[in-house]
Amino acid sequence: MLELKQMSCGYGAFSAVHGLSLVLRPGTITGLLGANGAGKSSTLMCVAGHVGLQGGQLLFDGQDIGRMPATERVRKGIAISPEGRRLFKDLTVEDNLRVGGVIHPASWYQQDRDRVLSLFPRLAERLTSLAGNLSGGEQQMLAIGRALMTRPRLIMIDELSLGLMPKVIDLCYQALHKLRDEGMTVLLVEQNTERTLSIADDVCVLESGQSVWRGSAADARNDPSLTAAYLGLH
């Protein structure tokens, strides 16, 4: 579905990612792992169209989207739940969901909202609350829900569990299981390496903006040198 061919991206003259090649298989979860500053968030933001492509290609369904505006990428089926969530904090939960679904006919809203609320029932209790008044876990659910309102085929989630309580993390991962079961493709950036390896089908490890390992999550779990050197596991 998504193929990065020797992709380089960054900010102005600075390159955050260098020559990254990666293929996402439809209906799978790919974990993008690495230390802070490795280029994980920049990769997601480049695919979404918010960080400049400096070299290589971005292919989605075989089409080169490297110069396509971010809004058109959303219409193609690419959505992102960004690091820091970036909600409209002065709008209600309901209105944040409406913003997510604005690219589609208004008649679709109820169905799409109900789907989000079935994944995250807690949001149903908070529809009239301002997003800024939600707990961190509720905000994360809303950020993912807002992305889902675009009806994506690929959803990218940056720092899913950062700062969240274990119970909320469990709920978010349960939602990822359901989305994959429905055929959605997921690209996940996560500091919780063990949790990522427990759910991902494929893994790519970045260091200093470059890929140092790619393969199945099962192979990653069984590679002692990889887990010790790059993933902080022993």
KOLMI-32678 format. One record per residue: residue number from 1; x, y, z of N, C-alpha, C in turn. Coordinates in Angstrom, 3 decimals, padded with zeros to 6 digits. Each point is the difference from the previous one (the first is absolute). Example, Ala and Ser with C-alpha at 12.3 -4.5 7.8 and 13.67 -1.06 7.14 Angstrom:
REM residues 2
> seq	n_x	n_y	n_z	ca_x	ca_y	ca_z	c_x	c_y	c_z
> 1	013.190	-005.690	007.800	-000.890	001.190	000.000	000.900	001.200	000.000
> 2	-000.350	001.050	-000.720	000.820	001.190	000.060	-000.770	001.090	000.730
This chain:
REM residues 234
> seq	n_x	n_y	n_z	ca_x	ca_y	ca_z	c_x	c_y	c_z
> 1	000.820	-001.202	000.000	-000.820	001.202	000.000	000.858	001.257	000.000
> 2	000.925	000.072	000.957	000.916	001.140	000.085	001.416	-000.507	-000.193
> 3	000.733	000.664	-000.879	001.390	-000.363	-000.217	000.860	001.250	000.028
> 4	001.011	-000.022	000.854	000.991	001.065	000.051	001.241	-000.510	-000.726
> 5	000.431	000.731	-001.012	001.171	-000.391	-000.789	001.111	001.025	000.202
> 6	000.989	-000.385	000.804	001.155	000.866	000.251	-000.458	001.413	000.399
> 7	-000.998	000.056	000.859	-000.593	001.282	000.388	000.911	000.755	000.959
> 8	000.216	001.261	-000.323	000.692	000.922	000.899	-000.925	001.186	000.236
> 9	-000.023	000.493	001.232	-000.882	001.132	000.305	000.597	000.806	001.141
> 10	-000.501	001.227	000.131	000.510	000.835	001.071	-000.581	001.392	-000.042
> 11	000.709	000.895	000.653	-000.478	001.358	000.231	001.021	000.979	-000.569
> 12	-000.359	000.662	-001.099	000.960	000.880	-000.643	001.183	-000.798	-000.514
> 13	001.197	000.408	000.407	001.209	-000.696	-000.440	000.332	-001.200	000.883
> 14	-000.714	-000.132	001.113	000.277	-001.099	000.934	-000.753	-001.260	-000.411
> 15	000.716	-001.122	-000.066	-000.616	-001.286	-000.325	-000.192	-000.801	001.278
> 16	-001.248	-000.394	000.250	-000.312	-000.798	001.187	000.003	-001.489	-000.309
> 17	-000.278	-000.351	-001.253	-000.053	-001.397	-000.433	000.779	-000.109	-001.302
> 18	000.803	-001.075	-000.116	000.897	-000.129	-001.148	-000.206	-001.352	-000.687
> 19	-000.496	000.025	-001.225	-000.049	-001.199	-000.828	-000.771	-001.160	000.594
> 20	-001.166	000.279	000.575	-000.806	-001.045	000.635	-000.842	-000.743	-001.038
> 21	000.132	-001.313	-000.006	-000.845	-000.846	-000.842	-000.843	-000.891	000.903
> 22	-001.301	-000.032	-000.276	-000.919	-000.742	000.862	-001.267	-000.307	-000.785
> 23	-000.535	-001.194	000.182	-001.255	-000.394	-000.625	-000.993	-000.387	001.087
> 24	-001.198	000.588	-000.054	-001.078	-000.362	000.908	-000.985	-000.896	-000.735
> 25	-000.212	-001.176	000.555	-000.941	-000.938	-000.602	-001.422	000.343	000.437
> 26	-000.970	-000.089	-000.900	-001.384	000.320	000.364	-000.496	-000.868	001.149
> 27	-000.744	000.618	000.915	-000.617	-000.738	001.089	000.962	-000.474	001.064
> 28	001.152	000.682	000.125	000.988	-000.373	001.017	000.347	001.211	000.862
> 29	000.636	-000.281	001.119	000.535	001.047	000.875	001.519	-000.031	-000.108
> 30	000.582	001.131	-000.362	001.452	000.132	-000.060	000.450	000.924	001.116
> 31	000.925	-000.483	000.829	000.552	000.819	001.065	001.272	000.687	-000.451
> 32	000.060	001.309	000.220	001.190	000.787	-000.328	000.667	000.347	001.322
> 33	001.158	-000.616	000.240	000.650	000.082	001.305	001.335	000.715	-000.094
> 34	000.462	000.485	001.153	001.286	000.677	000.065	-000.001	001.017	001.126
> 35	001.183	000.499	000.325	000.137	000.959	001.087	-000.573	001.359	-000.404
> 36	-000.131	000.881	000.976	-000.418	001.370	-000.294	000.983	000.626	-000.981
> 37	-000.537	000.693	-001.006	000.847	000.637	-000.995	000.432	-000.909	-001.133
> 38	-000.548	-001.221	-000.031	000.410	-000.947	-001.045	-000.635	000.298	-001.350
> 39	-001.064	000.809	-000.010	-000.665	000.345	-001.256	-001.377	-000.615	-000.163
> 40	-000.537	-000.579	001.061	-001.290	-000.699	-000.092	-001.149	000.969	-000.298
> 41	-000.107	001.043	000.790	-001.091	000.963	-000.209	000.136	000.714	-001.336
> 42	001.228	000.306	-000.379	000.221	000.663	-001.293	-000.465	-000.882	-001.144
> 43	000.219	-001.308	000.128	-000.459	-000.930	-001.031	-001.508	000.061	-000.148
> 44	-000.715	-000.070	001.120	-001.459	000.052	-000.051	-000.483	001.327	-000.573
> 45	000.606	001.087	000.442	-000.450	001.308	-000.454	000.318	000.224	-001.474
> 46	001.059	-000.633	-000.500	000.295	000.095	-001.426	-001.043	-000.759	-000.811
> 47	-000.351	-001.202	000.452	-001.037	-000.761	-000.693	-001.322	000.766	-000.007
> 48	-000.282	000.699	001.101	-001.238	000.769	000.095	000.049	001.291	-000.811
> 49	001.200	000.436	-000.386	000.120	001.211	-000.809	000.332	001.249	000.776
> 50	000.455	-000.148	001.256	000.287	001.159	000.849	001.488	000.264	000.182
> 51	000.842	-000.898	-000.484	001.452	000.192	000.007	000.490	-000.227	-001.423
> 52	000.916	000.846	-000.431	000.412	-000.013	-001.394	000.766	-001.243	-000.416
> 53	-000.373	-000.548	-001.153	000.731	-001.112	-000.610	001.245	000.563	-000.680
> 54	001.167	-000.529	000.362	001.261	000.501	-000.545	000.611	-000.917	-001.053
> 55	-000.478	-001.238	-000.049	000.525	-000.933	-000.983	-000.738	-001.315	000.068
> 56	000.088	-000.786	-001.064	-000.679	-001.282	-000.053	-001.456	000.139	-000.374
> 57	-000.763	-001.052	000.259	-001.410	-000.034	-000.392	-000.889	-000.484	001.127
> 58	-001.245	000.519	-000.023	-001.082	-000.479	000.856	-001.085	-000.527	-000.924
> 59	-000.278	-001.273	000.078	-001.023	-000.600	-000.850	-001.149	-000.507	000.854
> 60	-001.220	000.366	-000.379	-001.204	-000.485	000.675	-000.898	-000.611	-001.060
> 61	-000.253	-001.284	000.137	-000.714	-000.747	-001.043	000.701	000.144	-001.352
> 62	001.324	000.079	000.030	000.784	000.114	-001.224	000.107	001.397	-000.567
> 63	-000.706	000.964	000.585	000.027	001.377	-000.485	001.003	000.819	000.801
> 64	000.795	000.785	-000.693	000.973	000.862	000.660	-000.733	001.184	000.638
> 65	000.063	000.079	001.339	-000.711	001.071	000.716	000.964	001.005	000.610
> 66	001.277	-000.096	-000.364	001.024	000.793	000.657	-000.211	001.494	-000.081
> 67	-000.658	000.479	-001.045	-000.245	001.441	-000.152	-001.482	000.343	000.180
> 68	-000.771	-000.959	000.420	-001.443	000.201	000.161	-000.290	000.774	001.294
> 69	-000.885	000.996	-000.037	-000.350	000.733	001.227	-000.564	-000.932	001.070
> 70	000.188	000.382	001.248	-000.452	-000.828	001.114	-001.492	-000.283	-000.076
> 71	-000.785	000.990	-000.400	-001.456	-000.194	-000.074	-000.372	-001.077	-001.004
> 72	000.741	-000.067	-001.102	-000.280	-001.028	-000.999	000.408	-001.386	000.491
> 73	001.018	-000.049	000.816	000.405	-001.291	000.561	-001.086	-000.541	000.945
> 74	-000.623	000.904	000.727	-001.118	-000.417	000.855	-001.115	-000.584	-000.853
> 75	-000.297	000.653	-001.105	-001.062	-000.493	-000.890	000.372	-001.346	-000.626
> 76	001.290	-000.241	-000.145	000.456	-001.290	-000.544	-000.144	-001.131	001.012
> 77	-000.106	000.372	001.288	-000.172	-001.020	001.025	001.116	-000.082	001.013
> 78	000.771	001.083	000.166	001.098	000.046	000.965	-000.375	000.947	001.136
> 79	000.055	-000.489	001.233	-000.334	000.830	001.158	001.093	-000.135	001.041
> 80	000.143	001.039	000.831	001.011	-000.030	001.052	-000.600	000.473	001.313
> 81	000.346	-000.711	001.065	-000.233	000.453	001.370	001.363	000.445	000.513
> 82	000.257	001.313	000.020	001.377	000.477	000.174	000.468	-000.033	001.449
> 83	001.319	000.077	000.156	000.579	000.137	001.334	-000.556	001.269	000.654
> 84	-000.364	-000.098	001.258	-000.576	001.149	000.691	-001.475	000.186	-000.254
> 85	-000.581	-000.832	-000.857	-001.442	-000.090	-000.293	-000.534	001.176	-000.806
> 86	000.404	001.217	000.321	-000.361	001.190	-000.797	-001.509	000.104	-000.231
> 87	-000.733	-000.153	001.053	-001.453	000.166	-000.063	-000.364	001.475	-000.016
> 88	-001.238	000.277	-000.402	-000.549	001.348	000.135	-000.585	000.082	001.405
> 89	000.807	000.489	000.938	-000.349	-000.128	001.411	-001.173	000.869	000.427
> 90	-000.308	001.037	-000.782	-001.137	000.855	000.328	-001.282	-000.481	-000.653
> 91	000.068	-001.113	-000.726	-001.189	-000.611	-000.591	-000.370	-001.246	000.796
> 92	-001.262	-000.385	-000.087	-000.448	-001.197	000.693	000.528	-001.256	-000.683
> 93	-000.160	-001.113	000.692	000.351	-001.289	-000.584	-000.762	-000.203	-001.310
> 94	-001.296	000.279	000.030	-000.828	-000.172	-001.192	000.510	000.854	-001.157
> 95	000.350	001.239	000.293	000.451	000.887	-001.073	001.370	-000.405	-000.534
> 96	000.867	-000.539	000.855	001.268	-000.528	-000.493	-000.235	-001.151	-000.966
> 97	-000.979	-000.840	000.305	-000.332	-001.095	-000.910	-000.583	000.541	-001.305
> 98	-000.788	001.034	000.102	-000.564	000.611	-001.214	001.108	000.551	-000.891
> 99	000.999	000.615	000.608	001.133	000.512	-000.771	000.680	-001.141	-000.753
> 100	000.157	-001.142	000.676	000.626	-001.139	-000.652	-000.773	-000.486	-001.207
> 101	-001.315	000.083	000.075	-000.842	-000.505	-001.078	-000.405	001.025	-001.031
> 102	000.609	001.186	000.054	-000.474	001.104	-000.846	000.209	-000.267	-001.489
> 103	000.918	-000.908	-000.345	000.246	-000.260	-001.430	-001.088	-000.874	-000.612
> 104	-000.870	-000.556	000.831	-001.036	-000.901	-000.495	-001.389	000.644	000.094
> 105	-000.970	-000.520	-000.722	-001.363	000.545	000.093	-000.518	-000.049	001.427
> 106	-000.784	001.003	000.371	-000.539	000.079	001.357	-000.831	-001.232	000.353
> 107	-000.589	-000.623	-000.998	-000.836	-001.176	000.239	000.805	-001.196	000.517
> 108	001.322	000.043	-000.150	000.845	-001.095	000.482	000.357	000.147	001.477
> 109	-000.216	001.192	000.535	000.550	000.324	001.313	-000.483	-000.951	001.092
> 110	-001.300	-000.224	000.076	-000.549	-000.813	001.082	000.620	-001.396	000.016
> 111	000.072	-000.613	-001.164	000.558	-001.347	-000.090	001.468	-000.022	000.417
> 112	000.762	000.983	-000.481	001.423	000.032	000.322	000.219	000.308	001.481
> 113	-000.802	000.914	000.544	000.116	000.308	001.426	-000.329	-001.225	000.844
> 114	-001.052	-000.714	-000.359	-000.396	-001.179	000.771	001.089	-001.071	-000.023
> 115	000.692	-000.090	-001.119	001.105	-000.961	-000.083	001.105	000.373	000.988
> 116	000.332	001.291	000.062	001.027	000.463	000.939	-000.446	-000.260	001.444
> 117	-001.258	000.286	000.286	-000.491	-000.169	001.363	-000.074	-001.473	000.399
> 118	-000.176	-000.879	-000.981	000.012	-001.432	000.320	001.405	-000.456	000.356
> 119	001.012	000.624	-000.607	001.390	-000.305	000.335	000.386	000.595	001.353
> 120	-000.488	001.198	000.272	000.353	000.737	001.210	-001.274	000.473	000.704
> 121	-000.692	-000.888	000.714	-001.275	000.356	000.645	000.118	001.184	000.957
> 122	001.176	000.201	000.578	000.169	001.120	000.925	-000.308	001.334	-000.682
> 123	000.299	000.115	-001.275	-000.264	001.261	-000.706	-001.491	000.290	-000.105
> 124	-000.808	-001.042	-000.004	-001.451	000.200	-000.071	-000.511	000.752	001.221
> 125	000.697	-000.161	001.125	-000.389	000.681	001.230	000.526	001.432	000.047
> 126	000.879	000.337	-000.945	000.684	001.299	000.054	-000.253	000.854	-001.240
> 127	-001.024	-000.325	-000.761	-000.216	000.677	-001.279	-000.130	001.508	000.128
> 128	-000.598	000.477	001.078	-000.206	001.446	000.158	001.119	000.680	000.782
> 129	001.000	-000.762	000.425	001.127	000.569	000.746	001.007	000.617	-000.956
> 130	000.655	001.055	000.463	001.074	000.585	-000.797	001.182	-000.962	-000.034
> 131	000.635	-000.092	-001.152	001.124	-000.915	-000.139	001.111	000.324	000.988
> 132	000.172	001.284	000.312	001.043	000.407	000.937	-000.250	-000.440	001.426
> 133	-001.238	-000.397	000.300	-000.335	-000.441	001.353	000.068	-001.518	000.165
> 134	000.364	-000.706	-001.051	000.084	-001.454	000.075	001.291	-000.435	000.684
> 135	-000.024	-001.205	000.527	001.239	-000.595	000.505	000.920	-000.318	-001.171
> 136	001.258	-000.312	000.322	000.938	-000.331	-001.062	-000.447	-001.204	-000.810
> 137	-000.542	-000.993	000.680	-000.478	-001.191	-000.697	-001.177	000.294	-000.899
> 138	-000.927	000.825	000.489	-001.157	000.380	-000.816	000.431	000.813	-001.206
> 139	000.996	000.856	000.181	000.497	000.790	-001.130	000.639	-000.902	-001.055
> 140	000.710	-001.030	000.449	000.604	-000.910	-000.970	-001.078	-000.747	-000.776
> 141	-001.037	-000.453	000.693	-001.106	-000.664	-000.678	-000.646	000.939	-001.021
> 142	-000.156	001.257	000.379	-000.625	000.961	-000.910	000.891	000.280	-001.205
> 143	001.305	000.079	000.212	000.910	000.244	-001.121	-000.064	-001.140	-001.013
> 144	-000.038	-001.222	000.503	-000.130	-001.147	-000.898	-001.371	000.006	-000.659
> 145	-001.034	000.302	000.794	-001.355	000.047	-000.544	-000.162	001.052	-001.081
> 146	000.589	001.160	000.217	-000.075	001.065	-001.017	000.645	-000.455	-001.300
> 147	001.149	-000.695	000.106	000.651	-000.529	-001.201	-000.887	-001.030	-000.696
> 148	-000.681	-000.832	000.773	-000.862	-001.028	-000.584	-001.210	000.592	-000.708
> 149	-000.385	001.209	000.382	-001.149	000.643	-000.637	000.262	000.302	-001.479
> 150	001.255	-000.019	-000.412	000.316	000.232	-001.418	-000.193	-001.258	-000.844
> 151	-000.373	-001.118	000.651	-000.122	-001.302	-000.667	001.309	-000.422	-000.672
> 152	001.078	-000.034	000.764	001.298	-000.341	-000.605	000.127	-001.485	-000.298
> 153	000.903	-000.307	-000.896	000.444	-001.384	-000.202	001.351	-000.210	000.662
> 154	000.730	001.093	000.211	001.252	-000.017	000.757	-000.119	001.032	001.111
> 155	000.154	-000.439	001.247	000.042	000.941	001.119	001.373	-000.076	000.641
> 156	000.593	001.163	000.222	001.310	000.100	000.635	-000.198	000.607	001.389
> 157	000.549	-000.657	001.011	-000.196	000.432	001.379	001.367	000.228	000.631
> 158	000.217	001.226	000.469	001.301	000.387	000.532	-000.062	000.060	001.526
> 159	000.834	-000.822	000.647	000.109	-000.045	001.460	-001.342	-000.325	000.652
> 160	-000.477	-001.181	-000.275	-001.313	-000.429	000.474	-000.122	000.026	001.516
> 161	000.987	-000.533	000.709	-000.173	-000.213	001.440	000.696	001.025	000.873
> 162	000.645	000.997	-000.604	000.809	000.944	000.771	-000.833	000.710	001.071
> 163	000.383	-000.197	001.267	-000.648	000.692	001.107	-001.349	-000.549	000.417
> 164	-000.387	-001.150	-000.550	-001.331	-000.537	000.290	000.060	-001.092	001.069
> 165	-001.118	-000.161	000.706	-000.114	-001.056	000.997	-000.129	-001.356	-000.702
> 166	000.465	-001.065	000.648	-000.036	-001.332	-000.627	-001.389	-000.415	-000.492
> 167	-001.039	000.318	000.750	-001.352	-000.394	-000.414	-000.380	000.664	-001.324
> 168	000.362	001.264	-000.150	-000.319	000.724	-001.231	000.823	-000.546	-001.161
> 169	001.261	-000.326	000.277	000.842	-000.596	-001.038	-000.626	-001.293	-000.505
> 170	-000.507	-000.801	000.929	-000.660	-001.252	-000.387	-001.176	000.272	-000.937
> 171	-000.806	001.015	000.318	-001.165	000.328	-000.829	000.429	000.431	-001.404
> 172	001.068	000.777	-000.078	000.482	000.463	-001.304	000.530	-001.166	-000.830
> 173	000.701	-000.914	000.640	000.509	-001.148	-000.741	-001.112	-000.952	-000.423
> 174	-001.035	-000.108	000.825	-001.167	-000.782	-000.411	-000.621	000.596	-001.256
> 175	-000.039	001.332	-000.067	-000.534	000.665	-001.186	000.848	-000.297	-001.228
> 176	001.322	-000.036	000.167	000.877	-000.318	-001.125	-000.251	-001.412	-000.511
> 177	-000.201	-000.932	000.910	-000.324	-001.372	-000.401	-001.255	-000.016	-000.871
> 178	-001.018	000.742	000.436	-001.265	000.026	-000.742	000.186	000.622	-001.380
> 179	000.763	001.086	-000.057	000.216	000.668	-001.285	000.726	-000.920	-000.978
> 180	001.007	-000.702	000.487	000.699	-000.940	-000.877	-000.931	-001.117	-000.447
> 181	-000.828	-000.489	000.912	-000.947	-001.058	-000.364	-000.971	000.465	-001.088
> 182	-000.260	001.308	-000.033	-000.886	000.570	-001.017	000.726	000.256	-001.316
> 183	001.311	-000.237	-000.022	000.762	000.168	-001.230	000.779	001.292	-000.114
> 184	000.003	000.811	001.066	000.734	001.259	-000.060	001.491	-000.248	000.172
> 185	000.793	000.839	-000.650	001.451	-000.036	000.130	000.421	001.045	001.019
> 186	000.921	-000.373	000.884	000.421	000.886	001.093	001.516	000.153	-000.012
> 187	000.455	001.250	000.101	001.416	000.290	000.213	000.112	000.641	001.376
> 188	000.685	-000.665	000.903	-000.004	000.369	001.413	001.387	000.407	000.460
> 189	000.100	001.201	000.563	001.214	000.447	000.682	-000.270	-000.087	001.495
> 190	000.914	-000.638	000.724	-000.287	-000.301	001.393	001.297	-000.152	000.789
> 191	000.039	000.605	001.196	001.149	-000.166	000.878	-000.050	-001.332	000.748
> 192	-001.210	-000.540	000.160	-000.171	-001.266	000.710	000.340	-001.151	-000.949
> 193	001.283	-000.352	-000.019	000.488	-000.980	-000.965	-000.664	-001.362	000.181
> 194	-000.085	-000.454	001.237	-000.573	-001.323	000.238	-001.438	-000.067	-000.471
> 195	-000.753	001.062	000.257	-001.403	-000.001	-000.413	-000.103	000.015	-001.523
> 196	000.864	000.759	-000.636	-000.004	000.048	-001.462	000.291	-001.374	-000.590
> 197	001.017	-000.666	000.516	000.367	-001.312	-000.521	-001.093	-001.037	000.247
> 198	-000.863	000.256	000.997	-001.070	-000.948	000.287	-001.158	000.104	-000.987
> 199	-000.120	001.143	-000.684	-001.147	000.204	-000.890	000.404	000.106	-001.463
> 200	001.220	000.455	-000.270	000.401	000.283	-001.384	000.194	-001.286	-000.803
> 201	-000.263	000.116	-001.288	000.340	-001.065	-000.948	001.423	000.184	-000.512
> 202	000.343	001.261	-000.292	001.314	000.340	-000.534	000.609	001.126	000.823
> 203	001.328	000.099	-000.059	000.717	000.995	000.793	001.099	000.622	-000.849
> 204	000.175	001.312	000.180	001.146	000.703	-000.565	000.647	000.789	001.129
> 205	001.298	-000.152	000.163	000.731	000.703	001.048	000.848	001.093	-000.636
> 206	-000.138	001.217	000.524	000.764	001.143	-000.498	001.065	000.403	001.011
> 207	001.115	000.432	-000.521	001.045	000.604	000.828	000.613	001.145	-000.800
> 208	000.003	001.189	000.599	000.573	001.185	-000.647	-000.538	000.201	-001.410
> 209	-001.309	-000.214	-000.161	-000.648	000.263	-001.277	000.156	-001.073	-001.043
> 210	000.583	-001.136	000.358	000.203	-001.072	-000.961	-000.545	-001.318	000.535
> 211	-000.454	-000.834	-000.911	-000.487	-001.321	000.383	001.183	-000.911	000.329
> 212	-000.048	-000.606	001.195	001.064	-000.941	000.381	-000.520	-001.428	000.078
> 213	-001.331	-000.169	-000.087	-000.561	-001.358	000.035	-001.425	000.054	-000.526
> 214	-000.353	-000.978	-000.839	-001.375	-000.153	-000.465	-000.323	-001.484	-000.039
> 215	-001.223	-000.340	000.368	-000.401	-001.397	-000.054	-001.271	-000.225	000.787
> 216	-000.315	-001.239	000.267	-001.217	-000.321	000.741	000.213	000.276	001.485
> 217	-001.102	000.278	000.693	000.091	000.221	001.443	000.473	-001.260	000.711
> 218	-000.398	-001.151	-000.521	000.432	-001.263	000.594	001.518	-000.136	-000.065
> 219	000.577	000.344	-001.154	001.457	-000.063	-000.137	000.678	001.019	000.919
> 220	-000.620	001.178	000.145	000.572	001.022	000.880	000.027	-000.484	001.447
> 221	-001.074	-000.640	000.423	-000.061	-000.496	001.380	001.062	-001.068	000.254
> 222	000.354	-000.738	-001.048	000.925	-001.113	000.152	001.442	000.334	-000.347
> 223	000.278	001.291	-000.178	001.348	000.438	-000.369	000.645	000.702	001.203
> 224	000.774	-000.713	000.826	000.558	000.595	001.220	000.873	001.221	-000.269
> 225	000.770	-000.032	-001.071	000.883	001.129	-000.280	-000.803	001.248	-000.342
> 226	-001.117	-000.190	-000.699	-000.846	001.133	-000.349	-000.670	000.582	001.239
> 227	-000.609	-000.856	000.806	-000.737	000.492	001.160	000.907	000.663	001.002
> 228	001.218	-000.484	000.131	000.934	000.597	000.962	000.595	001.303	-000.522
> 229	000.354	000.016	-001.295	000.709	001.163	-000.552	-000.921	001.174	-000.286
> 230	-001.206	-000.278	-000.501	-000.842	001.087	-000.498	-001.330	000.169	000.721
> 231	-000.498	-001.055	000.625	-001.346	000.058	000.545	-000.046	000.043	001.513
> 232	001.153	-000.052	000.650	000.024	000.125	001.446	-000.555	-001.193	000.730
> 233	-000.048	-001.161	-000.643	-000.511	-001.219	000.626	001.145	-000.976	000.203
> 234	-000.100	-000.779	001.043	001.071	-000.969	000.287	-000.614	-001.357	000.352
